[in-house]
Amino acid sequence: MNRASTHRPIQSVQLKRILRRIYVALGVLLAIAFVGTLGFRIIEGPEGSLSDAIYMTLITITTVGYGEVVPLHTFGERMFAGFISLVGFGNLTFLFTSLTVFFLESDLDLSLRRRRMEKQIKRLTGHYIVCGFGRVGRNVATELIATQRKFVAIDHVETQMDTQAERFPELVFLHGDASDDDLLVSAGIAEAAGVFAVTGDDSRNLMITITAKQLNPQIRVVARCHEVRNIEKLRKAGANAVVSPDFTGGMRIASLMLRPHVVSFLDEMLRSEHSVRVEEVALPADFTPCSLGSLALSHPDYVLIAVRTGKDWIFNPPADFILQPSHAVISMASPSGRLALEQALQR
């Protein structure tokens, strides 16, 4: 079953208000039961019992009427029983009504939010699909949020989403198997920019890659791989890039020893309050070739670093360098700088 939802607490503000009413009604009911038991115990006198007083209170509140085990002779005694009956039964009715509304409201709230999220996903273009919302998937989501990119998360364990309400308050997610065709279609794979296959299972990541490429052959897929021997399988399945945490971790450990300042620089970018990153902007297919200098690429929020031309790199390209539709411009930029660079390159 596929379920779309925002990553909010399951109970909305309305549900919390109803829940508070239920708690108040329970408290009032207990208070009425205590007062009724005490009153009927006094009415019975020394010869009465506590069990008779409790029983009399219960049948009075519920208006069952099996028979008065506590005789009511005076006008005051009967008025007391009438008061307990009216207040108790009214409170009991309110309690059960609130419980009914609570359960109906819960189902209605989930249905409405599911439909709202499905509509929101249909409007997304150029977004990313994060398949697997474990530790790796959540770190991917953190980076996408920091760089102001839209995404849809998918995980077969719904509690993975529910426990992340504070960290990802606006999360849009689908519940189910990310290798399922219908689920990826629901996530908008036809309009998506890329898929992250980052579950903890290599075989599932392989199936996600195959399914994604079948549904959208042009989409970019980055896959996670635990076993190094499975890297080539994922590449043959269509993954554009494969990341092995063990291999990458070993390279990072070596880099911290051999080039600590470079690693510190890259880490600082990831921790920067301004979300500065090394970004790439691919030139569109209809881009008109022109010299780099004619574009006047100067902006306080980005710095041009290099141009990727097929398999080659042109670092610090000169002003007379001719940009082509197949090129990708590499820059160090904030999210606003990346958007400004994308707009400048739309010719």
LUMDRENSE-654171 format. One record per residue (C-alpha): residue number from 1; x, y, z; residue in three letters. Coordinates in nm, 2 decimals, always signed. Layout:
<rs>
R   num       px       py       pz   residu
R   NUM        X        Y        Z      Ala
...
</rs>
This chain:
<rs>
R   num       px       py       pz   residu
R     1    +0.00    +0.00    +0.00      Met
R     2    +0.14    +0.34    -0.10      Asn
R     3    +0.08    +0.62    +0.14      Arg
R     4    +0.19    +0.98    +0.09      Ala
R     5    +0.21    +1.22    +0.38      Ser
R     6    +0.39    +1.52    +0.52      Thr
R     7    +0.63    +1.44    +0.80      His
R     8    +0.43    +1.58    +1.08      Arg
R     9    +0.29    +1.43    +1.39      Pro
R    10    +0.00    +1.20    +1.31      Ile
R    11    -0.24    +1.41    +1.52      Gln
R    12    -0.32    +1.74    +1.38      Ser
R    13    -0.41    +2.05    +1.59      Val
R    14    -0.78    +1.95    +1.57      Gln
R    15    -0.70    +1.60    +1.69      Leu
R    16    -0.50    +1.73    +1.99      Lys
R    17    -0.79    +1.95    +2.08      Arg
R    18    -1.03    +1.65    +2.07      Ile
R    19    -0.79    +1.45    +2.27      Leu
R    20    -0.78    +1.72    +2.54      Arg
R    21    -1.16    +1.71    +2.56      Arg
R    22    -1.15    +1.33    +2.61      Ile
R    23    -0.90    +1.37    +2.90      Tyr
R    24    -1.12    +1.64    +3.06      Val
R    25    -1.44    +1.42    +3.02      Ala
R    26    -1.26    +1.13    +3.18      Leu
R    27    -1.15    +1.35    +3.47      Gly
R    28    -1.51    +1.48    +3.52      Val
R    29    -1.65    +1.13    +3.50      Leu
R    30    -1.42    +1.01    +3.77      Leu
R    31    -1.51    +1.31    +3.98      Ala
R    32    -1.88    +1.24    +3.94      Ile
R    33    -1.83    +0.88    +4.03      Ala
R    34    -1.64    +0.97    +4.34      Phe
R    35    -1.91    +1.23    +4.45      Val
R    36    -2.19    +0.99    +4.37      Gly
R    37    -2.03    +0.70    +4.57      Thr
R    38    -1.97    +0.93    +4.87      Leu
R    39    -2.32    +1.07    +4.86      Gly
R    40    -2.49    +0.73    +4.83      Phe
R    41    -2.27    +0.59    +5.11      Arg
R    42    -2.39    +0.87    +5.33      Ile
R    43    -2.75    +0.81    +5.23      Ile
R    44    -2.73    +0.44    +5.32      Glu
R    45    -2.61    +0.52    +5.67      Gly
R    46    -2.41    +0.28    +5.89      Pro
R    47    -2.58    -0.03    +5.77      Glu
R    48    -2.49    +0.03    +5.40      Gly
R    49    -2.18    -0.10    +5.22      Ser
R    50    -1.93    +0.06    +4.98      Leu
R    51    -2.01    -0.18    +4.70      Ser
R    52    -2.38    -0.08    +4.72      Asp
R    53    -2.28    +0.29    +4.69      Ala
R    54    -2.05    +0.22    +4.39      Ile
R    55    -2.32    +0.00    +4.22      Tyr
R    56    -2.59    +0.27    +4.28      Met
R    57    -2.36    +0.53    +4.13      Thr
R    58    -2.28    +0.33    +3.81      Leu
R    59    -2.65    +0.24    +3.74      Ile
R    60    -2.75    +0.60    +3.80      Thr
R    61    -2.48    +0.75    +3.57      Ile
R    62    -2.55    +0.49    +3.29      Thr
R    63    -2.94    +0.51    +3.35      Thr
R    64    -2.95    +0.13    +3.35      Val
R    65    -3.22    +0.12    +3.61      Gly
R    66    -3.18    -0.24    +3.75      Tyr
R    67    -3.32    -0.14    +4.08      Gly
R    68    -3.23    +0.09    +4.36      Glu
R    69    -3.01    -0.09    +4.61      Val
R    70    -2.99    +0.23    +4.81      Val
R    71    -3.35    +0.34    +4.91      Pro
R    72    -3.42    +0.71    +4.83      Leu
R    73    -3.69    +0.84    +5.06      His
R    74    -3.65    +1.22    +5.09      Thr
R    75    -3.68    +1.48    +4.83      Phe
R    76    -3.32    +1.58    +4.88      Gly
R    77    -3.20    +1.22    +4.83      Glu
R    78    -3.39    +1.19    +4.50      Arg
R    79    -3.27    +1.53    +4.38      Met
R    80    -2.91    +1.41    +4.45      Phe
R    81    -2.97    +1.09    +4.24      Ala
R    82    -3.13    +1.30    +3.96      Gly
R    83    -2.83    +1.53    +3.96      Phe
R    84    -2.58    +1.24    +3.94      Ile
R    85    -2.79    +1.09    +3.66      Ser
R    86    -2.81    +1.40    +3.45      Leu
R    87    -2.46    +1.52    +3.49      Val
R    88    -2.31    +1.17    +3.47      Gly
R    89    -2.50    +1.05    +3.16      Phe
R    90    -2.44    +1.38    +2.98      Gly
R    91    -2.07    +1.36    +3.05      Asn
R    92    -2.06    +0.99    +2.94      Leu
R    93    -2.24    +1.08    +2.62      Thr
R    94    -1.99    +1.36    +2.55      Phe
R    95    -1.70    +1.12    +2.62      Leu
R    96    -1.82    +0.86    +2.37      Phe
R    97    -1.90    +1.12    +2.11      Thr
R    98    -1.55    +1.27    +2.15      Ser
R    99    -1.40    +0.92    +2.11      Leu
R   100    -1.60    +0.86    +1.79      Thr
R   101    -1.50    +1.20    +1.65      Val
R   102    -1.14    +1.13    +1.74      Phe
R   103    -1.12    +0.80    +1.54      Phe
R   104    -1.31    +0.94    +1.25      Leu
R   105    -1.11    +1.26    +1.24      Glu
R   106    -0.78    +1.05    +1.25      Ser
R   107    -0.88    +0.86    +0.94      Asp
R   108    -1.01    +1.17    +0.76      Leu
R   109    -0.70    +1.37    +0.85      Asp
R   110    -0.47    +1.10    +0.71      Leu
R   111    -0.68    +1.07    +0.39      Ser
R   112    -0.69    +1.45    +0.33      Leu
R   113    -0.32    +1.49    +0.39      Arg
R   114    -0.25    +1.19    +0.16      Arg
R   115    -0.45    +1.34    -0.12      Arg
R   116    -0.28    +1.68    -0.06      Arg
R   117    +0.06    +1.53    -0.08      Met
R   118    -0.02    +1.33    -0.39      Glu
R   119    -0.12    +1.66    -0.56      Lys
R   120    +0.19    +1.82    -0.44      Gln
R   121    +0.41    +1.54    -0.58      Ile
R   122    +0.24    +1.57    -0.92      Lys
R   123    +0.34    +1.94    -0.94      Arg
R   124    +0.71    +1.87    -0.87      Leu
R   125    +0.96    +1.88    -1.15      Thr
R   126    +1.34    +1.85    -1.14      Gly
R   127    +1.31    +1.69    -0.79      His
R   128    +1.49    +1.39    -0.64      Tyr
R   129    +1.37    +1.06    -0.51      Ile
R   130    +1.54    +0.92    -0.20      Val
R   131    +1.48    +0.55    -0.19      Cys
R   132    +1.55    +0.43    +0.17      Gly
R   133    +1.53    +0.67    +0.46      Phe
R   134    +1.77    +0.51    +0.70      Gly
R   135    +2.09    +0.69    +0.82      Arg
R   136    +2.23    +0.74    +0.48      Val
R   137    +1.90    +0.85    +0.33      Gly
R   138    +1.85    +1.10    +0.60      Arg
R   139    +2.19    +1.25    +0.54      Asn
R   140    +2.11    +1.27    +0.17      Val
R   141    +1.79    +1.45    +0.26      Ala
R   142    +1.98    +1.69    +0.49      Thr
R   143    +2.20    +1.80    +0.20      Glu
R   144    +1.91    +1.84    -0.04      Leu
R   145    +1.73    +2.06    +0.21      Ile
R   146    +2.05    +2.26    +0.28      Ala
R   147    +2.09    +2.33    -0.09      Thr
R   148    +1.71    +2.40    -0.14      Gln
R   149    +1.63    +2.11    -0.36      Arg
R   150    +1.29    +1.94    -0.36      Lys
R   151    +1.27    +1.56    -0.30      Phe
R   152    +1.04    +1.27    -0.22      Val
R   153    +1.15    +1.01    +0.03      Ala
R   154    +1.04    +0.64    +0.00      Ile
R   155    +1.08    +0.37    +0.27      Asp
R   156    +0.90    +0.04    +0.33      His
R   157    +0.91    +0.11    +0.71      Val
R   158    +0.66    +0.39    +0.78      Glu
R   159    +0.80    +0.45    +1.13      Thr
R   160    +1.13    +0.56    +0.97      Gln
R   161    +0.93    +0.87    +0.86      Met
R   162    +0.72    +0.92    +1.17      Asp
R   163    +1.02    +0.94    +1.40      Thr
R   164    +1.18    +1.22    +1.20      Gln
R   165    +0.92    +1.49    +1.26      Ala
R   166    +1.14    +1.74    +1.42      Glu
R   167    +1.44    +1.70    +1.19      Arg
R   168    +1.23    +1.71    +0.87      Phe
R   169    +0.91    +1.90    +0.94      Pro
R   170    +0.81    +1.94    +0.58      Glu
R   171    +0.91    +1.59    +0.45      Leu
R   172    +0.70    +1.45    +0.16      Val
R   173    +0.72    +1.07    +0.15      Phe
R   174    +0.57    +0.76    +0.01      Leu
R   175    +0.54    +0.43    +0.21      His
R   176    +0.62    +0.11    +0.02      Gly
R   177    +0.88    -0.08    -0.18      Asp
R   178    +1.09    +0.17    -0.38      Ala
R   179    +1.15    -0.10    -0.65      Ser
R   180    +0.78    -0.10    -0.73      Asp
R   181    +0.69    +0.06    -1.07      Asp
R   182    +0.37    +0.22    -0.95      Asp
R   183    +0.54    +0.37    -0.64      Leu
R   184    +0.82    +0.53    -0.85      Leu
R   185    +0.56    +0.66    -1.09      Val
R   186    +0.37    +0.81    -0.79      Ser
R   187    +0.69    +0.98    -0.68      Ala
R   188    +0.71    +1.15    -1.02      Gly
R   189    +1.00    +0.97    -1.17      Ile
R   190    +0.91    +1.10    -1.52      Ala
R   191    +0.98    +1.46    -1.41      Glu
R   192    +1.25    +1.38    -1.15      Ala
R   193    +1.62    +1.49    -1.19      Ala
R   194    +1.76    +1.19    -1.01      Gly
R   195    +1.71    +0.88    -0.79      Val
R   196    +1.91    +0.79    -0.48      Phe
R   197    +1.91    +0.41    -0.42      Ala
R   198    +2.04    +0.41    -0.07      Val
R   199    +1.86    +0.13    +0.12      Thr
R   200    +2.07    -0.10    +0.33      Gly
R   201    +2.03    -0.39    +0.09      Asp
R   202    +2.24    -0.42    -0.23      Asp
R   203    +1.99    -0.64    -0.40      Ser
R   204    +1.71    -0.39    -0.34      Arg
R   205    +1.93    -0.10    -0.46      Asn
R   206    +1.99    -0.31    -0.77      Leu
R   207    +1.62    -0.36    -0.84      Met
R   208    +1.55    +0.01    -0.77      Ile
R   209    +1.82    +0.10    -1.03      Thr
R   210    +1.68    -0.13    -1.29      Ile
R   211    +1.32    -0.01    -1.23      Thr
R   212    +1.42    +0.35    -1.24      Ala
R   213    +1.61    +0.32    -1.56      Lys
R   214    +1.32    +0.13    -1.72      Gln
R   215    +1.07    +0.40    -1.63      Leu
R   216    +1.30    +0.69    -1.72      Asn
R   217    +1.62    +0.59    -1.92      Pro
R   218    +1.75    +0.95    -1.89      Gln
R   219    +1.73    +0.98    -1.52      Ile
R   220    +2.05    +0.99    -1.31      Arg
R   221    +2.08    +0.71    -1.05      Val
R   222    +2.33    +0.71    -0.76      Val
R   223    +2.34    +0.38    -0.57      Ala
R   224    +2.47    +0.27    -0.24      Arg
R   225    +2.67    -0.06    -0.23      Cys
R   226    +2.80    -0.25    +0.07      His
R   227    +2.98    -0.53    -0.11      Glu
R   228    +3.26    -0.41    -0.34      Val
R   229    +3.19    -0.71    -0.57      Arg
R   230    +2.84    -0.57    -0.64      Asn
R   231    +2.96    -0.24    -0.77      Ile
R   232    +3.00    -0.36    -1.13      Glu
R   233    +2.66    -0.52    -1.12      Lys
R   234    +2.50    -0.19    -1.02      Leu
R   235    +2.68    -0.01    -1.30      Arg
R   236    +2.57    -0.27    -1.55      Lys
R   237    +2.21    -0.22    -1.42      Ala
R   238    +2.23    +0.14    -1.52      Gly
R   239    +2.36    +0.32    -1.20      Ala
R   240    +2.54    +0.64    -1.31      Asn
R   241    +2.75    +0.64    -0.99      Ala
R   242    +2.80    +0.38    -0.71      Val
R   243    +2.92    +0.46    -0.36      Val
R   244    +3.06    +0.20    -0.13      Ser
R   245    +3.07    +0.34    +0.23      Pro
R   246    +3.35    +0.11    +0.33      Asp
R   247    +3.57    +0.21    +0.03      Phe
R   248    +3.48    +0.58    +0.06      Thr
R   249    +3.55    +0.56    +0.44      Gly
R   250    +3.90    +0.41    +0.37      Gly
R   251    +3.98    +0.68    +0.12      Met
R   252    +3.87    +0.95    +0.36      Arg
R   253    +4.08    +0.81    +0.64      Ile
R   254    +4.38    +0.81    +0.41      Ala
R   255    +4.31    +1.17    +0.29      Ser
R   256    +4.29    +1.29    +0.65      Leu
R   257    +4.64    +1.17    +0.70      Met
R   258    +4.79    +1.27    +0.36      Leu
R   259    +4.59    +1.60    +0.28      Arg
R   260    +4.42    +1.71    +0.61      Pro
R   261    +4.38    +2.07    +0.50      His
R   262    +4.19    +1.97    +0.18      Val
R   263    +3.95    +1.75    +0.38      Val
R   264    +3.90    +2.02    +0.64      Ser
R   265    +3.82    +2.27    +0.36      Phe
R   266    +3.55    +2.03    +0.22      Leu
R   267    +3.41    +1.96    +0.56      Asp
R   268    +3.39    +2.34    +0.63      Glu
R   269    +3.18    +2.38    +0.32      Met
R   270    +2.93    +2.12    +0.44      Leu
R   271    +2.91    +2.28    +0.78      Arg
R   272    +2.89    +2.64    +0.65      Ser
R   273    +2.59    +2.84    +0.77      Glu
R   274    +2.55    +2.98    +0.42      His
R   275    +2.54    +2.63    +0.26      Ser
R   276    +2.83    +2.70    +0.02      Val
R   277    +2.89    +2.40    -0.20      Arg
R   278    +3.08    +2.30    -0.52      Val
R   279    +2.80    +2.30    -0.77      Glu
R   280    +2.76    +2.20    -1.13      Glu
R   281    +2.53    +2.35    -1.39      Val
R   282    +2.48    +2.15    -1.71      Ala
R   283    +2.43    +2.37    -2.02      Leu
R   284    +2.09    +2.30    -2.18      Pro
R   285    +2.07    +2.13    -2.52      Ala
R   286    +1.94    +2.45    -2.69      Asp
R   287    +2.23    +2.66    -2.55      Phe
R   288    +2.38    +2.89    -2.81      Thr
R   289    +2.76    +2.85    -2.81      Pro
R   290    +2.94    +3.17    -2.69      Cys
R   291    +3.25    +3.28    -2.52      Ser
R   292    +3.27    +3.27    -2.14      Leu
R   293    +3.36    +3.64    -2.13      Gly
R   294    +3.04    +3.74    -2.31      Ser
R   295    +2.83    +3.61    -2.03      Leu
R   296    +2.98    +3.83    -1.77      Ala
R   297    +2.96    +3.56    -1.50      Leu
R   298    +3.02    +3.77    -1.20      Ser
R   299    +2.82    +3.74    -0.88      His
R   300    +2.90    +3.77    -0.51      Pro
R   301    +2.73    +3.43    -0.44      Asp
R   302    +2.93    +3.21    -0.67      Tyr
R   303    +3.29    +3.17    -0.80      Val
R   304    +3.36    +2.99    -1.13      Leu
R   305    +3.61    +2.70    -1.09      Ile
R   306    +3.61    +2.49    -1.40      Ala
R   307    +3.43    +2.36    -1.71      Val
R   308    +3.37    +2.00    -1.78      Arg
R   309    +3.40    +1.91    -2.15      Thr
R   310    +3.32    +1.55    -2.19      Gly
R   311    +3.60    +1.36    -2.02      Lys
R   312    +3.83    +1.67    -1.99      Asp
R   313    +3.85    +1.95    -1.73      Trp
R   314    +3.93    +2.31    -1.81      Ile
R   315    +4.02    +2.47    -1.48      Phe
R   316    +4.00    +2.85    -1.44      Asn
R   317    +3.89    +2.88    -1.81      Pro
R   318    +3.99    +3.20    -2.00      Pro
R   319    +3.74    +3.46    -2.11      Ala
R   320    +3.76    +3.35    -2.48      Asp
R   321    +3.67    +2.99    -2.39      Phe
R   322    +3.37    +2.88    -2.60      Ile
R   323    +3.09    +2.71    -2.40      Leu
R   324    +2.90    +2.43    -2.57      Gln
R   325    +2.57    +2.27    -2.50      Pro
R   326    +2.74    +1.95    -2.38      Ser
R   327    +2.95    +2.14    -2.12      His
R   328    +2.90    +2.16    -1.74      Ala
R   329    +3.01    +2.47    -1.55      Val
R   330    +3.16    +2.40    -1.20      Ile
R   331    +3.14    +2.67    -0.94      Ser
R   332    +3.16    +2.73    -0.57      Met
R   333    +2.82    +2.87    -0.48      Ala
R   334    +2.55    +2.92    -0.22      Ser
R   335    +2.19    +2.81    -0.31      Pro
R   336    +2.10    +3.16    -0.43      Ser
R   337    +2.43    +3.17    -0.63      Gly
R   338    +2.35    +2.84    -0.80      Arg
R   339    +2.01    +2.98    -0.91      Leu
R   340    +2.17    +3.30    -1.04      Ala
R   341    +2.43    +3.10    -1.24      Leu
R   342    +2.16    +2.88    -1.38      Glu
R   343    +1.96    +3.19    -1.50      Gln
R   344    +2.28    +3.34    -1.65      Ala
R   345    +2.34    +3.03    -1.85      Leu
R   346    +1.99    +3.00    -2.00      Gln
R   347    +2.06    +3.15    -2.34      Arg
</rs>
